[in-house]
Amino acid sequence: MTRARHALPSRRRKFVLQDAPAHLALFSILIILLSAPLSANSLPGEPSGTDSANALPCESSGTGFILCAFSATRTSPGQSAHVEPSRSYSASLPFRVQPNDAITRRGFEAFYNMDYDAAIRLFEQERSRYPDDPFVINHLLAAVLAKELDREGQLDATLYMGNKFLQLKAPPVDPQVRAQIDDLSKRALALSTQELKKNPKDTDALFARAVARGLATVYSAVIEKKWLGALKQGLGAYHDDERVLKLDPHYDDAKLVVGTFQYIVGSLSWWEKSIAFVANMHGNRKKGLALLRQAVAGGGEESVDAGTILALFLAREKKYDQAMPLLERDYQAFPHNFIFGLAVADLLNASGQRDQAIAAYRELVRRGRAGFFPSAHVERAANSLGRALRDEKHYAEAARAFDEAVNYPDANPGVAAPAALSAGEMYDLLGQREKALARYNKAIALAPDSDAARSASRFLKSPYSLAS
């Protein structure tokens, strides 16, 4: 492959988590497949048994990954929070892209602002200009996949905390979308493999194949629920990136995947490490963090997702002062990205800055109501707001926040049912039993087979109390 690095000698050919922008959630499956014990401890500042609704969103995407005072730093005093249905993007990015043209930059900006329809349109234009470039195909593939994951409510890292994600049913997918994802995936793999047959040491082609395999991993795991197939593709992506770094130690974008796996495997118990060793994977937490920092500093397409993952790991180690600037940087660059905004608020909450976190959650909810985010499950911010207010013993305000999470249009039942349960608990504490009963019944109706429904059934019989 000669197009990228010869056209732009000053940079390494890069992608971002998948040869296209990607929230951390898009790559979190790779992490989870090899590190369920890590995810069980990944709630920064919380014991492992804490409700995962307060976990840092990975988003992302994404991302992943994937994270203060929003109105003060993101919106000027006279700026409206309403977003028009038709947006224009300035083609200004905090990282380098390739092809380095306005269409590609605008596509990445739309993607990271979670405007997937606009990103797909722009990456389609990019493909018409470079039909045989596997990196370009991967840009489009990541956007199509992210849109489908978002539609299914799968860009939510709380789904993957612990092992319950293994029991999730495969979501229904439009046959045309499924065919498009399959065709794009096969095309990207075929193009990169074709280049590698010409030159097995072509680092760009190796990296393009790693990206295509990473996207195939997400598709197999999240959409098809084919775990073994996903694991095979994920390991293939890891080993391709590992080979890239052996051939070129300065290929910074390949350090994202390798660094992530280094950290995760280095965090496993000895017997879990032995399993990873069989898969020819070795881990060292410090080395993993160092590689991720290099991926961030590299300033390539991977740098945003590398920063989100690095922030998650730093938060896990309670290094909040190091994690926060990474998340704030991304949210400042892409203020319409709800996942980044929620990550900032969650980190404030996890680090004990409760008042600032409450203000941040309120601002997210306000912006969500105003249509500021092109794609957002605002019920997550409302639910987190309720939890933060409950922790401060502001039970009436907490109840209202939980109610908003339940009643938000098209709310994810996985968030709405626990929120309904929490609202019922707050009304019981306030002595408003009739309201509490209505919320418990709502929790059962939203998710009959859930833990929230089982708890709600118990509180239908006897009121919730702090001693419950």
Wavefront OBJ file of the C-alpha trace (Angstrom):
o trace
v 0.000 0.000 0.000
v 1.562 3.254 -1.100
v -1.222 5.814 -0.756
v -1.074 6.900 2.841
v 2.455 7.305 4.023
v 3.869 8.401 0.690
v 1.164 11.017 0.369
v 1.779 12.296 3.862
v 5.320 11.431 4.980
v 5.047 13.221 8.309
v 2.515 10.812 9.760
v 1.909 7.124 10.235
v -1.164 5.681 8.580
v -3.743 5.558 11.323
v -7.282 4.611 12.094
v -9.048 5.032 15.435
v -9.915 1.923 17.221
v -11.046 0.461 13.976
v -9.548 2.268 11.022
v -12.267 4.744 11.539
v -13.482 6.740 14.469
v -14.880 4.488 17.130
v -16.196 4.971 20.616
v -14.671 2.875 23.324
v -17.832 0.814 23.487
v -17.134 -0.438 19.998
v -13.932 -1.999 21.224
v -15.017 -2.842 24.750
v -16.092 -6.304 23.669
v -12.485 -7.124 22.881
v -11.583 -6.057 26.398
v -14.452 -7.927 28.006
v -13.829 -11.199 26.198
v -10.492 -11.461 27.939
v -11.083 -9.586 31.163
v -14.388 -10.114 32.927
v -12.572 -9.709 36.294
v -11.333 -6.299 35.141
v -14.792 -5.073 34.273
v -16.052 -6.158 37.663
v -13.646 -3.704 39.271
v -13.919 -0.911 36.764
v -16.306 1.329 38.632
v -13.965 4.093 39.705
v -14.213 4.766 43.379
v -17.034 2.261 43.908
v -17.052 -1.274 45.325
v -17.611 -4.016 42.796
v -21.150 -4.614 43.971
v -22.278 -1.071 43.173
v -24.981 -0.549 40.572
v -23.219 -0.207 37.248
v -25.297 2.786 36.252
v -22.612 4.982 37.758
v -19.803 3.383 35.796
v -17.822 5.434 33.375
v -19.388 4.917 29.957
v -16.819 3.289 27.680
v -18.020 4.880 24.110
v -16.862 4.647 23.423
v -17.642 4.769 21.520
v -16.389 4.960 20.162
v -16.274 4.163 21.607
v -15.276 4.018 23.366
v -14.608 4.798 25.225
v -16.151 6.709 24.633
v -16.290 11.272 28.350
v -17.579 20.879 35.213
v -19.458 23.134 34.120
v -20.583 22.422 30.613
v -22.302 25.719 29.937
v -19.194 27.616 30.982
v -16.721 25.673 28.870
v -18.757 24.316 25.945
v -21.417 26.910 25.112
v -21.103 30.660 24.925
v -23.683 32.617 26.957
v -25.810 33.483 23.948
v -25.501 30.195 22.110
v -28.608 28.088 21.703
v -28.434 24.469 22.759
v -30.822 23.452 19.964
v -29.299 21.539 17.084
v -30.809 21.918 13.657
v -31.620 18.663 11.849
v -29.162 19.572 9.099
v -25.686 20.218 10.467
v -22.541 21.360 8.785
v -19.109 20.347 9.973
v -16.082 22.569 9.783
v -13.574 19.857 8.841
v -11.469 20.945 11.825
v -10.105 18.094 13.920
v -7.672 17.730 16.836
v -5.924 14.826 15.075
v -4.608 13.912 11.635
v -6.626 11.904 9.147
v -5.973 10.174 5.869
v -7.004 10.873 3.207
v -6.310 14.373 4.441
v -9.177 16.141 2.702
v -12.242 18.098 3.773
v -14.675 15.219 3.218
v -12.725 12.836 5.431
v -12.259 15.428 8.185
v -15.942 16.318 8.137
v -16.829 12.638 8.260
v -14.718 12.108 11.365
v -16.131 15.220 13.001
v -19.686 14.036 12.331
v -18.840 10.586 13.646
v -17.319 11.790 16.893
v -20.305 14.071 17.421
v -22.442 10.918 17.053
v -24.173 12.197 13.911
v -23.935 8.823 12.237
v -26.192 9.585 9.268
v -23.998 12.523 8.278
v -20.843 10.476 8.831
v -22.133 7.681 6.613
v -22.990 10.124 3.814
v -19.543 11.682 3.976
v -17.692 8.372 4.147
v -19.749 7.149 1.179
v -18.372 10.113 -0.756
v -14.902 9.176 0.436
v -15.365 5.610 -0.807
v -16.457 6.822 -4.246
v -13.088 8.556 -4.536
v -10.982 5.708 -3.091
v -12.926 2.498 -3.778
v -9.931 0.187 -3.307
v -8.537 1.649 -0.093
v -9.178 -0.661 2.901
v -8.812 2.239 5.323
v -11.576 4.136 3.542
v -13.800 1.056 3.544
v -13.203 0.714 7.273
v -14.226 4.338 7.853
v -17.619 3.609 6.345
v -17.926 0.227 8.027
v -17.312 1.713 11.469
v -19.943 4.401 10.911
v -22.570 1.917 9.734
v -21.786 -0.409 12.619
v -21.855 2.394 15.185
v -25.234 3.580 13.949
v -26.656 0.084 14.302
v -25.152 -0.389 17.759
v -26.570 2.956 18.846
v -29.996 2.078 17.451
v -29.964 -1.130 19.464
v -28.824 0.698 22.614
v -25.569 -1.259 22.593
v -23.265 1.785 22.949
v -23.619 1.494 26.702
v -20.721 0.049 28.617
v -22.955 -0.731 31.593
v -24.327 -3.612 29.522
v -20.903 -5.231 29.666
v -20.063 -4.837 33.328
v -19.595 -8.345 34.700
v -20.799 -11.372 32.762
v -24.477 -10.659 32.112
v -23.664 -9.477 28.604
v -23.029 -13.133 27.709
v -26.739 -13.801 28.266
v -27.976 -10.958 26.067
v -29.999 -12.066 23.069
v -28.920 -11.166 19.563
v -30.782 -7.975 18.610
v -32.890 -7.893 15.433
v -30.984 -6.312 12.571
v -32.393 -5.035 9.313
v -31.325 -7.555 6.632
v -30.038 -4.751 4.407
v -27.897 -3.334 7.215
v -26.595 -6.795 8.062
v -25.691 -7.385 4.416
v -23.995 -3.988 4.173
v -21.875 -4.636 7.261
v -20.955 -8.092 5.999
v -20.024 -6.823 2.534
v -17.929 -3.946 3.847
v -16.149 -6.200 6.324
v -15.259 -8.763 3.665
v -14.149 -6.004 1.297
v -11.804 -4.417 3.846
v -10.280 -7.784 4.740
v -9.858 -8.750 1.104
v -8.157 -5.472 0.151
v -5.716 -5.552 3.066
v -4.929 -9.232 2.503
v -4.303 -8.516 -1.167
v -1.717 -5.905 -0.238
v -0.055 -8.277 2.225
v 0.358 -10.905 -0.475
v 2.393 -8.349 -2.395
v 4.450 -7.369 0.636
v 4.048 -9.290 3.937
v 5.896 -6.509 5.757
v 3.566 -3.727 4.653
v 2.690 -2.154 8.006
v -0.187 -0.143 6.570
v -1.796 -3.277 5.173
v -1.227 -5.132 8.449
v -2.826 -2.326 10.368
v -5.755 -2.130 7.947
v -6.340 -5.846 8.462
v -6.148 -5.439 12.242
v -8.799 -2.745 12.029
v -11.046 -4.859 9.816
v -10.672 -7.754 12.229
v -11.466 -5.484 15.152
v -14.676 -4.390 13.485
v -15.530 -8.011 12.725
v -14.989 -8.743 16.422
v -17.526 -6.120 17.452
v -20.032 -7.326 14.864
v -19.690 -10.975 15.885
v -19.833 -10.293 19.609
v -22.414 -7.538 19.937
v -24.763 -8.207 17.047
v -24.417 -11.912 16.294
v -23.435 -13.070 19.831
v -20.880 -15.453 18.321
v -18.339 -15.286 21.116
v -15.766 -17.756 19.861
v -15.737 -16.184 16.417
v -15.357 -12.765 18.024
v -12.479 -13.979 20.179
v -10.704 -15.408 17.135
v -11.027 -12.138 15.233
v -9.981 -10.129 18.289
v -6.819 -12.151 18.764
v -6.087 -11.767 15.068
v -6.343 -7.989 15.402
v -4.031 -8.022 18.424
v -1.382 -10.116 16.714
v -1.529 -8.001 13.527
v -0.956 -4.835 15.547
v 1.792 -6.526 17.517
v 3.546 -7.383 14.259
v 3.125 -3.800 13.040
v 5.051 -2.589 16.079
v 7.785 -5.148 15.582
v 8.261 -3.869 12.036
v 7.865 -0.216 12.984
v 8.058 0.648 16.722
v 6.917 4.213 15.955
v 3.592 3.233 14.388
v 1.728 4.848 17.282
v -1.838 3.948 16.329
v -1.089 0.225 16.605
v -0.207 0.864 20.247
v -3.870 1.366 21.127
v -4.861 -2.279 20.815
v -1.544 -3.673 22.046
v -1.455 -1.278 25.001
v -5.056 -2.074 25.929
v -4.377 -5.793 25.959
v -1.093 -5.323 27.815
v -2.906 -3.509 30.608
v -5.787 -5.965 30.785
v -3.700 -9.122 30.760
v -1.359 -7.530 33.293
v -4.361 -7.007 35.573
v -5.520 -10.620 35.532
v -4.975 -13.214 38.235
v -2.205 -15.757 37.721
v -4.504 -18.488 36.429
v -6.244 -16.099 34.042
v -2.839 -14.960 32.823
v -2.023 -18.588 32.085
v -5.021 -18.730 29.748
v -3.873 -15.558 28.011
v -0.376 -17.038 27.752
v -1.813 -20.005 25.827
v -3.281 -17.470 23.408
v 0.232 -16.013 23.053
v -0.669 -12.820 24.902
v 1.490 -11.254 27.569
v 0.639 -8.377 29.824
v 2.201 -5.612 31.841
v 0.046 -2.840 33.264
v 2.747 -0.156 33.254
v 3.769 -1.009 29.716
v 0.135 -0.932 28.654
v -0.378 2.545 30.087
v 2.844 3.744 28.477
v 1.755 2.461 25.076
v -1.632 4.133 25.422
v 0.026 7.429 26.330
v 2.150 7.151 23.201
v -0.973 6.487 21.118
v -2.556 9.627 22.581
v 0.557 11.725 21.982
v 0.848 10.409 18.425
v -2.015 12.688 17.379
v -3.414 10.259 14.845
v -6.900 8.975 14.258
v -6.474 6.572 17.171
v -5.623 9.294 19.660
v -9.164 10.074 20.801
v -10.061 6.489 21.593
v -6.651 5.895 23.143
v -7.319 8.823 25.461
v -10.729 7.460 26.435
v -9.377 4.006 27.229
v -6.416 5.493 29.085
v -8.800 7.620 31.151
v -10.862 4.548 32.019
v -7.792 2.662 33.202
v -6.493 5.647 35.165
v -9.893 6.045 36.823
v -9.831 2.371 37.713
v -6.588 3.101 39.577
v -8.232 6.183 41.140
v -5.876 8.566 39.339
v -8.740 10.931 38.666
v -6.572 14.018 38.240
v -4.866 12.326 35.287
v -8.047 10.898 33.788
v -10.158 14.055 33.813
v -8.082 16.170 31.364
v -8.281 13.366 28.800
v -12.061 13.169 28.980
v -12.527 16.937 29.055
v -10.294 17.290 26.005
v -12.508 14.968 23.984
v -15.750 16.583 25.133
v -14.432 20.041 24.306
v -13.464 18.836 20.822
v -16.797 17.069 20.231
v -19.437 18.801 22.381
v -22.365 16.993 20.714
v -21.045 13.626 21.858
v -23.319 12.580 24.704
v -21.072 9.675 25.712
v -18.108 11.988 26.274
v -20.248 14.376 28.300
v -21.623 11.584 30.447
v -18.115 10.244 31.019
v -16.994 13.617 32.371
v -19.973 13.776 34.729
v -19.448 10.206 35.890
v -15.790 10.844 36.598
v -16.690 13.903 38.650
v -19.084 11.744 40.641
v -16.599 8.899 41.056
v -13.890 11.279 42.255
v -16.132 12.657 45.015
v -16.942 15.984 43.344
v -20.640 15.413 43.913
v -21.920 18.982 43.498
v -20.083 19.398 40.198
v -21.329 15.998 39.047
v -24.938 16.887 39.833
v -24.580 20.140 37.905
v -23.049 18.231 34.986
v -25.843 15.644 34.925
v -28.458 18.407 35.039
v -26.813 20.133 32.092
v -26.733 16.898 30.095
v -30.431 16.355 30.752
v -31.215 19.954 29.798
v -29.228 19.706 26.594
v -30.826 16.380 25.811
v -34.298 17.866 26.114
v -33.279 20.724 23.812
v -32.054 18.353 21.093
v -28.413 19.331 21.452
v -27.187 15.762 21.018
v -27.844 14.065 17.668
v -27.808 10.678 19.372
v -28.237 10.235 23.105
v -29.941 8.056 25.656
v -30.571 10.932 28.016
v -32.304 8.609 30.457
v -28.821 7.495 31.485
v -27.909 11.017 32.592
v -31.245 11.425 34.390
v -30.762 8.098 36.180
v -27.223 9.029 37.223
v -28.521 12.404 38.418
v -31.074 10.609 40.558
v -28.422 8.381 42.098
v -26.183 11.331 42.897
v -29.090 13.222 44.509
v -30.070 10.122 46.470
v -26.549 9.834 47.826
v -26.916 13.420 49.044
v -30.255 12.470 50.661
v -32.211 14.808 48.385
v -34.924 12.195 48.005
v -37.646 14.330 46.417
v -35.307 15.662 43.748
v -33.921 12.179 43.221
v -37.426 10.805 42.683
v -38.121 13.425 40.019
v -34.863 12.609 38.239
v -35.628 8.886 38.280
v -39.110 9.589 36.941
v -37.594 11.563 34.087
v -35.339 8.633 33.234
v -38.351 6.326 33.132
v -40.485 8.646 31.031
v -37.854 9.792 28.553
v -38.984 8.971 24.982
v -37.721 5.563 23.810
v -35.845 5.013 27.067
v -33.764 1.844 27.214
v -35.633 -0.616 29.488
v -32.273 -1.653 30.934
v -32.001 1.859 32.377
v -35.678 2.713 32.793
v -36.585 -0.353 34.890
v -33.900 0.239 37.577
v -34.826 3.936 37.506
v -38.471 3.070 38.148
v -37.393 0.863 41.049
v -35.251 3.679 42.455
v -38.107 6.161 42.065
v -40.332 3.807 44.058
v -37.724 3.566 46.795
v -37.514 7.352 47.006
v -41.290 7.712 47.265
v -41.350 5.082 50.016
v -38.733 7.081 51.932
v -40.896 10.177 51.428
v -43.959 8.342 52.764
v -45.789 8.493 49.414
v -46.775 4.842 49.186
v -49.224 5.091 46.271
v -46.575 6.671 44.069
v -44.077 4.066 45.188
v -46.428 1.216 44.245
v -46.989 2.705 40.797
v -43.230 2.889 40.173
v -42.660 -0.688 41.342
v -45.331 -1.918 38.957
v -43.734 0.131 36.203
v -40.352 -1.510 36.847
v -41.932 -4.944 36.559
v -43.741 -4.014 33.355
v -40.590 -2.610 31.735
v -38.345 -5.602 32.416
v -40.253 -8.540 33.933
v -37.250 -10.879 34.216
v -34.763 -8.343 35.591
v -33.215 -7.890 39.021
v -35.109 -4.591 39.210
v -38.412 -6.396 38.726
v -37.583 -8.940 41.423
v -36.719 -6.183 43.897
v -39.852 -4.265 42.930
v -41.985 -7.342 43.599
v -40.507 -7.534 47.075
v -41.232 -3.884 47.803
v -44.819 -4.251 46.605
v -45.307 -6.422 49.674
v -43.495 -4.217 52.159
v -42.188 -0.650 51.761
v -38.566 0.068 51.032
v -36.483 1.489 53.862
v -32.846 2.401 54.272
v -32.417 -0.821 56.182
v -33.809 -2.906 53.280
l 1 2 3 4 5 6 7 8 9 10 11 12 13 14 15 16 17 18 19 20 21 22 23 24 25 26 27 28 29 30 31 32 33 34 35 36 37 38 39 40 41 42 43 44 45 46 47 48 49 50 51 52 53 54 55 56 57 58 59 60 61 62 63 64 65 66
l 68 69 70 71 72 73 74 75 76 77 78 79 80 81 82 83 84 85 86 87 88 89 90 91 92 93 94 95 96 97 98 99 100 101 102 103 104 105 106 107 108 109 110 111 112 113 114 115 116 117 118 119 120 121 122 123 124 125 126 127 128 129 130 131 132 133 134 135 136 137 138 139 140 141 142 143 144 145 146 147 148 149 150 151 152 153 154 155 156 157 158 159 160 161 162 163 164 165 166 167 168 169 170 171 172 173 174 175 176 177 178 179 180 181 182 183 184 185 186 187 188 189 190 191 192 193 194 195 196 197 198 199 200 201 202 203 204 205 206 207 208 209 210 211 212 213 214 215 216 217 218 219 220 221 222 223 224 225 226 227 228 229 230 231 232 233 234 235 236 237 238 239 240 241 242 243 244 245 246 247 248 249 250 251 252 253 254 255 256 257 258 259 260 261 262 263 264 265 266 267 268 269 270 271 272 273 274 275 276 277 278 279 280 281 282 283 284 285 286 287 288 289 290 291 292 293 294 295 296 297 298 299 300 301 302 303 304 305 306 307 308 309 310 311 312 313 314 315 316 317 318 319 320 321 322 323 324 325 326 327 328 329 330 331 332 333 334 335 336 337 338 339 340 341 342 343 344 345 346 347 348 349 350 351 352 353 354 355 356 357 358 359 360 361 362 363 364 365 366 367 368 369 370 371 372 373 374 375 376 377 378 379 380 381 382 383 384 385 386 387 388 389 390 391 392 393 394 395 396 397 398 399 400 401 402 403 404 405 406 407 408 409 410 411 412 413 414 415 416 417 418 419 420 421 422 423 424 425 426 427 428 429 430 431 432 433 434 435 436 437 438 439 440 441 442 443 444 445 446 447 448 449 450 451 452 453 454 455 456 457 458 459 460 461 462 463 464 465 466 467 468
